[in-house]
Amino acid sequence: MDNPIKICMSVSRKVNLGNYESGDVFLSLSDVPVGATQQQVEDALQTSKIVWDVLRAEVNQKAAALKGGDR
């Protein structure tokens, strides 16, 4: 088969942060080959953690600027 089957899985959750604020968490893995090992999936999720840490800091910085009036 030239194009083996691959899967995509996504999960999302809305989190209540209090004070009328909420956050959305969304994870998605795509093009996961059939037969991928647990270690391969965990490695992919570890990469997503690195991306999460960088993006979270950037979003927090921009949100703080909006709250401070920097529009």
C-alpha distance (Angstrom), angle and dihedral (degrees) to the residues before:
residue distance angle dihedral
M1 . . .
D2 3.82 . .
N3 3.79 94.7 .
P4 3.80 109.5 37.8
I5 3.77 116.6 -155.9
K6 3.80 115.5 -91.0
I7 3.77 128.9 -176.6
C8 3.77 137.0 -140.2
M9 3.80 122.9 -154.3
S10 3.78 127.6 -178.0
V11 3.78 133.5 -179.2
S12 3.79 128.4 -174.3
R13 3.76 136.5 -177.3
K14 3.81 134.1 -177.8
V15 3.81 113.0 -138.7
N16 3.81 122.6 -157.2
L17 3.81 107.5 -134.7
G18 3.81 95.3 -178.0
N19 3.80 129.1 -118.5
Y20 3.81 91.1 70.1
E21 3.80 91.7 -59.0
S22 3.76 128.3 121.9
G23 3.77 137.0 172.9
D24 3.77 133.7 -149.5
V25 3.78 122.8 -137.3
F26 3.78 115.5 -163.5
L27 3.79 126.4 175.7
S28 3.76 125.2 -178.2
L29 3.76 133.0 174.7
S30 3.78 116.7 -169.0
D31 3.78 136.5 -175.8
V32 3.80 91.4 24.7
P33 3.79 106.2 165.9
V34 3.78 118.9 -126.6
G35 3.80 107.2 -98.7
A36 3.81 95.5 30.9
T37 3.78 110.8 160.0
Q38 3.78 125.5 -120.2
Q39 3.81 88.2 -113.3
Q40 3.81 91.6 56.2
V41 3.80 90.9 51.3
E42 3.83 91.4 46.5
D43 3.81 89.8 50.2
A44 3.81 89.8 52.7
L45 3.80 90.4 49.4
Q46 3.81 90.6 49.7
T47 3.79 88.2 56.5
S48 3.80 89.2 50.5
K49 3.83 88.9 53.3
I50 3.80 89.9 57.5
V51 3.80 90.5 49.9
W52 3.83 90.4 46.0
D53 3.81 92.0 53.8
V54 3.81 92.4 51.5
L55 3.81 95.2 43.8
R56 3.80 93.7 44.4
A57 3.79 91.3 55.2
E58 3.80 91.1 49.2
V59 3.83 93.8 47.6
N60 3.82 91.5 47.2
Q61 3.79 90.4 51.0
K62 3.80 92.7 49.8
A63 3.83 92.4 45.0
A64 3.81 90.3 51.3
A65 3.80 90.0 50.8
L66 3.82 90.3 52.2
K67 3.80 91.8 49.1
G68 3.80 89.0 49.3
G69 3.79 92.1 54.0
D70 3.82 99.0 -102.8
R71 3.81 96.3 138.7
